[in-house]
């Protein structure tokens, strides 16, 4: 039925709605903390039409970051954490609910892809809205106001869900912008810069009430292998969310030890009890957390209780066992938080450890790091340091491993010897020779290392002249007398000698070197040594095969210095992939397959050369400066 007002028939429902709408628009923001509002108003869909109120006690570590979202002290909140922490429900969905009910304002959410944006909208937000009565009453009845990617509410506030593109991220102003799964975004959005810079520009018109939220697990590799922490909470240098975290006040999550009361971080370093058990299932079930202060064992079932008593500490801030804080906390307009996998509410410690061990096993068998990287990033909440750059590959660590062996002798276990020759032209012209002994299953020993700087050519005084591999083809003959035909005494019986099985010579280098290398190999073939002396060089093309045999032929091309008529076999090496293999072998920690033994007569210079090159995140090895890298 309706009522007549001045002869105009008014529908009661319409009148009520109009009153309500104007009430929404005029109403001041509710002064509630974000986490309290979300606990009161948001219900979490559980499937089959069921839902439960959002419970702040399940993942208490999201409460403080949530409350910072409404603080004028901060322009941004950064939350770094693994999957299954409840961070997206609390920080993204919860913030939407808070903005709809307590502080209606325009909001933009950026998911990592268009597909993910659609999924988040339909599977998470639409369902959460449907089961949260306070939100339902604020939804616009107008069909056009409720689309997958944008919704307008009764109060006029607008929610847009998008993905990383310049069109979406620079179109209009929003008071609140949330970027979820940030480290899976492109580093550069359509040539306009990183997503955080683009997003935070959208909130600047709102001055101190504008807010940008970024949440993600780390996904970018550590950039500087030689990095050393300069403050307790500093994250390693990476791009992406950890660089944003470093710009903030750097809060980390701490638990009080149930044994001694001292606070510590529940991070990867304190997980113990699983490394000495071979079977991954048994090992993962044996894992526990060990307090770094009293070494007390903390069993996995204490996690919920300790999360309930946990605290966030800023960089520079400390806490006593009685809970009193002291120190000089870092200050920033960015509130930044970083927690690791062991504290995650929805993943058990045994699941974490099992995933790590099986990923490590896969790496050992296949050499592929993809699964391991995913587990470290998304389950443990840590940035990945590629295995090839692990532990800074410090030369001192290798040097400490050196074994006492008579100088330039062949230890027990060596089955055959191979010499490799690096050709250095230019001012410091020389042949750099390294002799390696091979045992069973790739185990190897460094036998000898020396430079050949003098040629067999004499000057007018009979003094031998400086070697010049690029200019004098005859200078290469010294590789036969001083390398190939040499022999080395056995360490256990110096009266017995071992000769080389093969010699490999680098044919790349400056003009003249390649041509002379080919001439040298032809002489070796004439003398019947063609099957034991090899020429190699780095391959300029990336291929799946590590080593390819080619027969260069440039007879049809003019202007080439090296004369190659298709008669000299040249072995092309995938240098980056081979360096990864050698590098991984260097860091095997006990003798056996693939292990590299060093004699104690080698100087520190050798280890510096061995570890001088660095591996970049794209898998390429290069020299950071002008140091030597011959080893």
C-alpha positions as semicolon CSV with decimal commas, in nm:
position;residue;x (nm);y (nm);z (nm)
1;X;0,000;0,000;0,000
2;X;0,097;0,365;-0,021
3;X;0,018;0,695;0,149
4;X;-0,090;1,020;-0,010
5;X;0,121;1,327;0,057
6;X;-0,019;1,639;-0,103
7;X;-0,196;1,419;-0,354
8;X;0,128;1,237;-0,450
9;X;0,128;0,864;-0,399
10;X;0,456;0,758;-0,224
11;X;0,566;0,400;-0,196
12;X;0,662;0,343;0,168
13;X;0,966;0,139;0,069
14;X;1,093;0,412;-0,164
15;X;1,050;0,679;0,101
16;X;1,230;0,466;0,355
17;X;1,512;0,398;0,109
18;X;1,547;0,766;0,023
19;X;1,570;0,854;0,394
20;X;1,827;0,579;0,443
21;X;2,033;0,684;0,142
22;X;2,058;1,042;0,259
23;X;2,147;0,911;0,603
24;X;2,442;0,716;0,456
25;X;2,565;1,014;0,261
26;X;2,551;1,255;0,556
27;X;2,675;1,018;0,823
28;X;3,024;1,088;0,965
29;X;3,278;0,803;0,960
30;X;3,240;0,563;1,253
31;X;3,536;0,593;1,484
32;X;3,626;0,227;1,519
33;X;3,958;0,053;1,481
34;X;3,970;-0,138;1,155
35;X;4,019;-0,482;1,313
36;X;3,733;-0,422;1,562
37;X;3,501;-0,316;1,280
38;X;3,592;-0,616;1,068
39;X;3,539;-0,853;1,364
40;X;3,196;-0,694;1,419
41;X;3,072;-0,663;1,061
42;X;3,249;-0,913;0,834
43;X;3,142;-1,272;0,800
44;X;3,369;-1,518;0,620
45;X;3,193;-1,752;0,371
46;X;3,265;-2,118;0,449
47;X;3,091;-2,282;0,151
48;X;2,744;-2,440;0,121
49;X;2,587;-2,111;0,232
50;X;2,755;-2,121;0,574
51;X;2,961;-1,837;0,719
52;X;3,139;-1,746;1,043
53;X;3,232;-1,407;1,190
54;X;3,592;-1,305;1,111
55;X;3,796;-1,406;1,417
56;X;4,093;-1,178;1,496
57;X;4,240;-1,443;1,729
58;X;4,310;-1,692;1,447
59;X;4,574;-1,470;1,285
60;X;4,642;-1,197;1,545
61;X;4,944;-1,070;1,353
62;X;4,715;-0,898;1,098
63;X;4,545;-0,680;1,364
64;X;4,819;-0,415;1,391
65;X;4,867;-0,379;1,012
66;X;4,487;-0,355;0,971
67;X;4,463;-0,079;1,230
68;X;4,742;0,118;1,060
69;X;4,522;0,139;0,747
70;X;4,305;0,407;0,911
71;X;4,595;0,597;1,072
72;X;4,688;0,943;0,941
73;X;5,045;0,879;1,062
74;X;5,106;0,660;0,757
75;X;5,074;0,697;0,380
76;X;5,120;0,325;0,316
77;X;5,106;-0,014;0,485
78;X;5,333;-0,290;0,350
79;X;5,274;-0,649;0,460
80;X;5,521;-0,920;0,357
81;X;5,422;-1,272;0,450
82;X;5,384;-1,624;0,312
83;X;5,065;-1,778;0,177
84;X;4,811;-1,918;0,422
85;X;4,856;-1,640;0,681
86;X;4,504;-1,500;0,640
87;X;4,658;-1,176;0,518
88;X;4,428;-1,130;0,217
89;X;4,108;-1,191;0,416
90;X;4,207;-0,949;0,692
91;X;4,392;-0,680;0,500
92;X;4,215;-0,669;0,162
93;X;3,863;-0,805;0,218
94;X;3,854;-0,663;0,573
95;X;3,961;-0,317;0,456
96;X;3,687;-0,320;0,190
97;X;3,426;-0,402;0,456
98;X;3,562;-0,127;0,685
99;X;3,548;0,126;0,401
100;X;3,194;0,028;0,304
101;X;3,053;0,044;0,658
102;X;3,266;0,281;0,866
103;X;3,430;0,523;0,626
104;X;3,271;0,518;0,279
105;X;3,535;0,621;0,025
106;X;3,642;0,531;-0,327
107;X;3,874;0,230;-0,332
108;X;4,085;0,051;-0,594
109;X;4,210;-0,309;-0,561
110;X;4,477;-0,430;-0,805
111;X;4,510;-0,807;-0,848
112;X;4,804;-0,959;-1,038
113;X;4,604;-1,045;-1,355
114;X;4,261;-0,977;-1,504
115;X;4,168;-1,341;-1,437
116;X;4,267;-1,308;-1,068
117;X;4,073;-0,979;-1,042
118;X;3,758;-1,152;-1,171
119;X;3,811;-1,446;-0,934
120;X;3,867;-1,218;-0,631
121;X;3,555;-1,021;-0,713
122;X;3,322;-1,315;-0,777
123;X;3,457;-1,580;-0,541
124;X;3,568;-1,373;-0,243
125;X;3,414;-1,028;-0,231
126;X;3,068;-1,109;-0,373
127;X;3,033;-1,404;-0,133
128;X;3,162;-1,204;0,166
129;X;2,917;-0,921;0,086
130;X;2,626;-1,166;0,060
131;X;2,684;-1,317;0,406
132;X;2,761;-0,987;0,586
133;X;2,423;-0,821;0,665
134;X;2,567;-0,474;0,726
135;X;2,717;-0,480;0,377
136;X;2,400;-0,617;0,214
137;X;2,205;-0,316;0,346
138;X;2,455;-0,083;0,178
139;X;2,461;-0,246;-0,165
140;X;2,291;-0,048;-0,439
141;X;1,969;-0,212;-0,566
142;X;2,057;-0,083;-0,913
143;X;2,186;-0,370;-1,129
144;X;2,424;-0,138;-1,316
145;X;2,599;-0,055;-0,988
146;X;2,713;-0,413;-0,928
147;X;2,953;-0,532;-1,196
148;X;3,243;-0,776;-1,168
149;X;3,511;-0,505;-1,181
150;X;3,325;-0,208;-1,029
151;X;3,058;-0,155;-0,767
152;X;2,886;0,162;-0,646
153;X;2,732;0,154;-0,297
154;X;2,430;0,343;-0,163
155;X;2,651;0,609;-0,005
156;X;2,795;0,678;-0,351
157;X;3,137;0,525;-0,273
158;X;3,292;0,330;-0,557
159;X;3,498;0,007;-0,548
160;X;3,704;-0,086;-0,854
161;X;3,888;-0,417;-0,895
162;X;4,158;-0,412;-1,164
163;X;4,497;-0,547;-1,269
164;X;4,837;-0,389;-1,342
165;X;4,785;-0,160;-1,642
166;X;4,847;0,210;-1,687
167;X;4,486;0,271;-1,796
168;X;4,346;0,132;-1,473
169;X;4,616;0,270;-1,244
170;X;4,625;0,627;-1,369
171;X;4,263;0,695;-1,457
172;X;4,118;0,858;-1,143
173;X;4,178;0,934;-0,776
174;X;4,105;0,692;-0,493
175;X;4,133;0,745;-0,120
176;X;4,231;0,381;-0,071
177;X;4,440;0,163;-0,304
178;X;4,532;-0,201;-0,232
179;X;4,788;-0,401;-0,432
180;X;4,771;-0,773;-0,367
181;X;5,035;-1,035;-0,460
182;X;5,262;-0,744;-0,554
183;X;5,575;-0,945;-0,641
184;X;5,388;-1,121;-0,922
185;X;5,322;-0,783;-1,091
186;X;5,548;-0,673;-1,378
187;X;5,847;-0,470;-1,248
188;X;5,746;-0,189;-1,481
189;X;5,383;-0,113;-1,571
190;X;5,366;-0,033;-1,944
191;X;5,688;0,171;-1,926
192;X;5,542;0,408;-1,663
193;X;5,729;0,280;-1,357
194;X;5,656;0,044;-1,067
195;X;5,303;-0,027;-0,947
196;X;5,354;0,122;-0,599
197;X;5,459;0,463;-0,735
198;X;5,165;0,465;-0,977
199;X;4,919;0,356;-0,707
200;X;5,030;0,599;-0,439
201;X;4,991;0,890;-0,686
202;X;4,619;0,806;-0,698
203;X;4,577;0,882;-0,325
204;X;4,775;1,209;-0,303
205;X;4,470;1,438;-0,345
206;X;4,338;1,295;-0,017
207;X;4,649;1,419;0,170
208;X;4,704;1,237;0,500
209;X;4,379;1,040;0,477
210;X;4,488;0,865;0,154
211;X;4,628;0,514;0,202
212;X;4,809;0,259;-0,015
213;X;4,827;-0,104;0,099
214;X;5,068;-0,356;-0,054
215;X;5,070;-0,723;0,043
216;X;5,260;-1,016;-0,105
217;X;5,494;-1,301;-0,039
218;X;5,846;-1,219;-0,162
219;X;5,899;-1,320;-0,525
220;X;6,211;-1,140;-0,643
221;X;6,561;-1,287;-0,611
222;X;6,823;-1,133;-0,382
223;X;7,029;-0,896;-0,597
224;X;7,352;-0,854;-0,403
225;X;7,516;-1,181;-0,306
226;X;7,769;-1,004;-0,084
227;X;7,501;-0,820;0,118
228;X;7,550;-0,785;0,493
229;X;7,263;-0,678;0,721
230;X;7,316;-0,326;0,861
231;X;7,026;-0,340;1,110
232;X;6,847;-0,633;1,275
233;X;6,525;-0,609;1,070
234;X;6,667;-0,508;0,733
235;X;6,558;-0,722;0,436
236;X;6,808;-0,831;0,169
237;X;6,830;-0,608;-0,139
238;X;6,562;-0,712;-0,388
239;X;6,315;-0,527;-0,604
240;X;5,944;-0,561;-0,527
241;X;5,778;-0,570;-0,188
242;X;6,091;-0,616;0,025
243;X;6,236;-0,292;-0,111
244;X;5,910;-0,120;-0,002
245;X;5,939;-0,294;0,337
246;X;6,293;-0,155;0,376
247;X;6,161;0,198;0,314
248;X;5,917;0,155;0,603
249;X;5,967;0,116;0,979
250;X;6,050;-0,257;0,937
251;X;5,837;-0,440;1,193
252;X;5,898;-0,808;1,258
253;X;5,679;-1,056;1,449
254;X;5,805;-1,184;1,788
255;X;5,688;-1,463;2,019
256;X;5,765;-1,498;2,390
257;X;5,938;-1,829;2,466
258;X;5,709;-2,042;2,690
259;X;6,022;-2,169;2,874
260;X;6,233;-1,859;2,945
261;X;6,000;-1,572;2,849
262;X;6,250;-1,405;2,615
263;X;6,106;-1,280;2,286
264;X;6,234;-1,412;1,950
265;X;6,127;-1,419;1,584
266;X;5,951;-1,740;1,471
267;X;6,151;-1,748;1,148
268;X;6,322;-2,014;0,937
269;X;6,645;-1,997;1,139
270;X;6,481;-2,135;1,457
271;X;6,318;-2,443;1,299
272;X;6,513;-2,749;1,414
273;X;6,506;-3,126;1,454
274;X;6,455;-3,231;1,091
275;X;6,794;-3,211;0,914
276;X;6,936;-3,546;1,031
277;X;6,639;-3,762;0,926
278;X;6,651;-3,896;0,569
279;X;6,280;-3,962;0,514
280;X;6,097;-3,631;0,445
281;X;5,772;-3,744;0,611
282;X;5,943;-3,853;0,934
283;X;6,172;-3,549;0,927
284;X;5,880;-3,309;0,888
285;X;5,693;-3,472;1,177
286;X;6,002;-3,435;1,399
287;X;6,043;-3,060;1,336
288;X;6,005;-2,814;1,623
289;X;6,099;-2,456;1,703
290;X;6,404;-2,395;1,920
291;X;6,427;-2,082;2,134
292;X;6,752;-1,900;2,046
293;X;6,791;-1,783;2,409
294;X;6,741;-2,098;2,618
295;X;6,739;-2,366;2,342
296;X;6,403;-2,483;2,478
297;X;6,191;-2,693;2,242
298;X;5,862;-2,534;2,138
299;X;5,625;-2,785;1,983
300;X;5,405;-2,694;1,684
301;X;5,083;-2,712;1,888
302;X;5,190;-2,397;2,081
303;X;5,163;-2,179;1,768
304;X;4,812;-2,043;1,823
305;X;4,882;-1,953;2,186
306;X;5,215;-1,784;2,100
307;X;5,063;-1,592;1,809
308;X;4,804;-1,468;2,060
309;X;5,088;-1,333;2,276
310;X;5,300;-1,214;1,982
311;X;5,411;-0,854;1,924
312;X;5,536;-0,648;1,629
313;X;5,865;-0,467;1,695
314;X;6,006;-0,194;1,472
315;X;6,369;-0,192;1,366
316;X;6,574;-0,056;1,656
317;X;6,312;-0,156;1,913
318;X;6,367;-0,434;2,170
319;X;6,153;-0,602;2,433
320;X;6,222;-0,751;2,776
321;X;6,079;-1,080;2,898
322;X;5,829;-0,876;3,107
323;X;5,697;-0,716;2,787
324;X;5,849;-0,370;2,842
325;X;5,987;-0,216;2,522
326;X;6,299;-0,004;2,486
327;X;6,532;0,128;2,216
328;X;6,505;0,379;1,936
329;X;6,240;0,256;1,690
330;X;6,283;0,347;1,324
331;X;6,033;0,607;1,200
332;X;5,875;0,629;0,857
333;X;5,554;0,736;0,679
334;X;5,531;0,371;0,574
335;X;5,425;0,107;0,829
336;X;5,596;-0,210;0,706
337;X;5,555;-0,564;0,839
338;X;5,734;-0,890;0,755
339;X;5,657;-1,231;0,900
340;X;5,780;-1,576;0,799
341;X;5,619;-1,916;0,746
342;X;5,655;-2,078;1,090
343;X;5,398;-1,835;1,241
344;X;5,142;-1,871;0,955
345;X;4,802;-1,963;1,098
346;X;4,684;-2,193;0,819
347;X;4,999;-2,397;0,751
348;X;5,150;-2,646;0,996
349;X;5,522;-2,667;1,068
350;X;5,536;-3,023;0,934
351;X;5,376;-2,912;0,603
352;X;5,635;-2,634;0,575
353;X;5,929;-2,865;0,640
354;X;5,794;-3,142;0,415
355;X;5,758;-2,899;0,122
356;X;6,111;-2,769;0,177
357;X;6,270;-3,116;0,193
358;X;6,090;-3,250;-0,115
359;X;6,178;-2,933;-0,312
360;X;6,543;-2,974;-0,208
361;X;6,531;-3,338;-0,321
362;X;6,390;-3,231;-0,658
363;X;6,671;-2,977;-0,693
364;X;6,933;-3,243;-0,608
365;X;6,796;-3,480;-0,872
366;X;6,711;-3,241;-1,155
367;X;6,923;-2,932;-1,088
368;X;6,606;-2,723;-1,136
369;X;6,540;-2,460;-0,870
370;X;6,185;-2,354;-0,967
371;X;5,995;-2,559;-0,704
372;X;6,250;-2,471;-0,436
373;X;6,217;-2,100;-0,515
374;X;5,835;-2,122;-0,494
375;X;5,848;-2,301;-0,157
376;X;6,100;-2,052;-0,012
377;X;5,895;-1,754;-0,140
378;X;5,535;-1,852;-0,086
379;X;5,553;-2,104;0,201
380;X;5,845;-1,971;0,404
381;X;5,794;-1,603;0,317
382;X;6,159;-1,546;0,226
383;X;6,335;-1,400;-0,078
384;X;6,521;-1,662;-0,281
385;X;6,896;-1,663;-0,314
386;X;6,978;-1,874;-0,622
387;X;7,178;-2,180;-0,520
388;X;7,465;-2,066;-0,739
389;X;7,500;-1,748;-0,536
390;X;7,434;-1,909;-0,196
391;X;7,643;-1,817;0,104
392;X;7,827;-1,553;-0,100
393;X;8,046;-1,834;-0,230
394;X;8,309;-1,698;0,000
395;X;8,664;-1,782;-0,097
396;X;8,761;-1,819;0,271
397;X;8,513;-2,104;0,319
398;X;8,668;-2,297;0,031
399;X;9,021;-2,224;0,150
400;X;8,939;-2,362;0,496
401;X;8,859;-2,693;0,324
402;X;9,209;-2,736;0,175
403;X;9,368;-3,076;0,244
404;X;9,736;-3,148;0,320
405;X;9,883;-3,301;0,002
406;X;10,246;-3,301;-0,122
407;X;10,284;-3,010;-0,363
408;X;10,171;-3,083;-0,722
409;X;10,108;-3,453;-0,662
410;X;9,821;-3,689;-0,747
411;X;9,618;-3,803;-0,440
412;X;9,460;-4,146;-0,400
413;X;9,121;-4,165;-0,570
414;X;9,229;-3,993;-0,894
415;X;9,170;-4,211;-1,202
416;X;9,285;-3,972;-1,477
417;X;9,417;-3,619;-1,533
418;X;9,289;-3,342;-1,761
419;X;9,463;-3,008;-1,826
420;X;9,269;-2,696;-1,922
421;X;9,452;-2,401;-2,077
422;X;9,328;-2,042;-2,073
423;X;9,494;-1,817;-2,332
424;X;9,568;-1,463;-2,211
425;X;9,678;-1,220;-2,481
426;X;9,745;-0,846;-2,453
427;X;9,994;-0,691;-2,210
428;X;10,000;-0,986;-1,967
429;X;10,040;-1,251;-2,236
430;X;10,053;-1,605;-2,101
431;X;9,904;-1,953;-2,098
432;X;9,725;-2,029;-1,769
433;X;9,733;-2,405;-1,705
434;X;9,520;-2,595;-1,455
435;X;9,544;-2,971;-1,405
436;X;9,246;-3,151;-1,252
437;X;9,230;-3,513;-1,141
438;X;8,900;-3,699;-1,177
439;X;8,783;-3,988;-0,962
440;X;8,460;-4,183;-0,971
441;X;8,124;-4,006;-1,016
442;X;8,264;-3,661;-1,081
443;X;8,473;-3,627;-0,764
444;X;8,776;-3,414;-0,853
445;X;9,106;-3,284;-0,718
446;X;9,304;-2,971;-0,814
447;X;9,649;-3,115;-0,897
448;X;9,844;-2,820;-1,039
449;X;9,812;-2,463;-1,151
450;X;10,085;-2,259;-1,327
451;X;10,144;-1,989;-1,588
452;X;10,363;-2,023;-1,898
453;X;10,504;-1,679;-1,976
454;X;10,827;-1,759;-2,171
455;X;10,837;-1,896;-2,526
456;X;11,087;-2,136;-2,687
457;X;11,204;-1,842;-2,903
458;X;11,534;-1,681;-2,797
459;X;11,652;-1,324;-2,849
460;X;12,004;-1,226;-2,965
461;X;12,138;-1,289;-2,611
462;X;11,987;-1,635;-2,599
463;X;11,721;-1,521;-2,345
464;X;11,381;-1,673;-2,408
465;X;11,126;-1,418;-2,525
466;X;10,784;-1,340;-2,374
467;X;10,522;-1,574;-2,507
468;X;10,278;-1,425;-2,762
469;X;9,994;-1,668;-2,849
470;X;9,830;-1,420;-3,090
471;X;10,139;-1,342;-3,301
472;X;10,356;-1,658;-3,309
473;X;10,198;-1,993;-3,406
474;X;10,518;-2,173;-3,291
475;X;10,467;-2,042;-2,933
476;X;10,180;-2,289;-2,898
477;X;10,423;-2,583;-2,916
478;X;10,514;-2,508;-2,554
479;X;10,174;-2,658;-2,463
480;X;10,309;-2,996;-2,576
481;X;10,644;-2,979;-2,395
482;X;10,528;-2,801;-2,077
483;X;10,177;-2,942;-2,040
484;X;10,073;-3,238;-2,252
485;X;10,390;-3,448;-2,219
486;X;10,440;-3,366;-1,849
487;X;10,366;-3,612;-1,571
488;X;10,283;-3,573;-1,201
489;X;10,402;-3,791;-0,907
490;X;10,152;-3,995;-0,706
491;X;10,115;-3,864;-0,350
492;X;10,132;-4,217;-0,205
493;X;10,437;-4,321;-0,416
494;X;10,636;-4,033;-0,577
495;X;10,839;-4,285;-0,785
496;X;10,521;-4,347;-0,987
497;X;10,399;-4,077;-1,229
498;X;10,063;-4,009;-1,396
499;X;10,033;-3,842;-1,737
500;X;9,745;-3,647;-1,889
501;X;9,456;-3,825;-2,053
502;X;9,349;-3,509;-2,238
503;X;9,414;-3,136;-2,276
504;X;9,149;-2,872;-2,356
505;X;9,253;-2,529;-2,484
506;X;9,043;-2,212;-2,497
507;X;9,055;-2,090;-2,858
508;X;8,858;-1,769;-2,810
509;X;9,024;-1,436;-2,748
510;X;9,186;-1,153;-2,938
511;X;9,267;-1,148;-3,310
512;X;9,524;-1,408;-3,406
513;X;9,461;-1,640;-3,110
514;X;9,186;-1,842;-3,280
515;X;9,382;-1,880;-3,606
516;X;9,693;-1,997;-3,419
517;X;9,483;-2,234;-3,207
518;X;9,352;-2,398;-3,527
519;X;9,707;-2,427;-3,668
520;X;9,825;-2,582;-3,339
521;X;9,544;-2,840;-3,343
522;X;9,622;-2,935;-3,705
523;X;9,987;-3,002;-3,603
524;X;9,861;-3,215;-3,311
525;X;9,636;-3,414;-3,545
526;X;9,932;-3,473;-3,778
527;X;10,124;-3,612;-3,478
528;X;9,836;-3,845;-3,387
529;X;9,716;-3,640;-3,085
530;X;9,393;-3,508;-3,241
531;X;9,175;-3,733;-3,023
532;X;9,333;-3,614;-2,697
533;X;9,361;-3,240;-2,751
534;X;9,046;-3,031;-2,773
535;X;8,973;-2,670;-2,866
536;X;8,678;-2,504;-2,696
537;X;8,515;-2,164;-2,657
538;X;8,204;-2,016;-2,496
539;X;7,889;-2,048;-2,707
540;X;7,727;-1,717;-2,796
541;X;7,389;-1,886;-2,850
542;X;7,186;-2,034;-2,563
543;X;7,109;-2,401;-2,632
544;X;6,974;-2,693;-2,432
545;X;7,290;-2,901;-2,497
546;X;7,569;-2,808;-2,255
547;X;7,848;-2,892;-2,504
548;X;7,813;-2,892;-2,885
549;X;8,075;-3,011;-3,136
550;X;8,099;-2,784;-3,441
551;X;8,326;-2,756;-3,745
552;X;8,368;-2,384;-3,819
553;X;8,398;-2,305;-4,189
554;X;8,445;-1,947;-4,299
555;X;8,613;-2,014;-4,633
556;X;8,322;-1,842;-4,807
557;X;8,353;-1,523;-4,601
558;X;8,606;-1,248;-4,649
559;X;8,783;-1,049;-4,384
560;X;8,795;-1,330;-4,125
561;X;9,128;-1,353;-3,944
562;X;9,093;-1,717;-3,836
563;X;9,118;-1,954;-4,130
564;X;8,864;-2,231;-4,068
565;X;8,796;-2,478;-4,346
566;X;8,557;-2,709;-4,162
567;X;8,842;-2,945;-4,068
568;X;8,893;-2,845;-3,701
569;X;8,643;-2,962;-3,438
570;X;8,552;-2,676;-3,201
571;X;8,358;-2,755;-2,885
572;X;8,110;-2,481;-2,786
573;X;8,028;-2,458;-2,415
574;X;7,716;-2,319;-2,248
575;X;7,934;-2,127;-2,006
576;X;7,661;-1,998;-1,771
577;X;7,499;-2,340;-1,728
578;X;7,839;-2,510;-1,683
579;X;7,947;-2,248;-1,430
580;X;7,625;-2,318;-1,236
581;X;7,718;-2,689;-1,228
582;X;8,077;-2,625;-1,124
583;X;7,959;-2,377;-0,866
584;X;7,707;-2,619;-0,718
585;X;7,983;-2,883;-0,707
586;X;8,214;-2,639;-0,524
587;X;7,959;-2,606;-0,246
588;X;7,896;-2,974;-0,185
589;X;7,997;-3,007;0,176
590;X;8,130;-3,361;0,203
591;X;8,363;-3,572;-0,017
592;X;8,183;-3,794;-0,265
593;X;8,016;-3,750;-0,606
594;X;8,089;-3,408;-0,755
595;X;8,299;-3,288;-0,461
596;X;8,603;-3,068;-0,535
597;X;8,924;-3,120;-0,328
598;X;9,181;-2,840;-0,286
599;X;9,548;-2,891;-0,190
600;X;9,679;-2,677;0,096
601;X;9,974;-2,542;-0,107
602;X;9,745;-2,319;-0,318
603;X;9,745;-1,953;-0,212
604;X;9,441;-1,738;-0,126
605;X;9,464;-1,582;-0,474
606;X;9,336;-1,908;-0,623
607;X;9,016;-1,905;-0,415
608;X;8,962;-1,535;-0,489
609;X;8,976;-1,614;-0,861
610;X;8,743;-1,909;-0,815
611;X;8,475;-1,697;-0,646
612;X;8,532;-1,369;-0,828
613;X;8,254;-1,392;-1,084
614;X;7,897;-1,320;-0,978
615;X;7,574;-1,468;-1,104
616;X;7,297;-1,224;-1,185
617;X;6,929;-1,301;-1,133
618;X;6,891;-1,378;-1,507
619;X;7,145;-1,663;-1,473
620;X;7,441;-1,489;-1,640
621;X;7,787;-1,500;-1,481
622;X;8,009;-1,193;-1,508
623;X;8,306;-1,021;-1,347
624;X;8,197;-0,732;-1,123
625;X;8,530;-0,554;-1,183
626;X;8,873;-0,616;-1,332
627;X;8,992;-0,895;-1,102
628;X;9,122;-1,233;-1,220
629;X;8,881;-1,523;-1,274
630;X;9,101;-1,791;-1,435
631;X;9,050;-2,059;-1,169
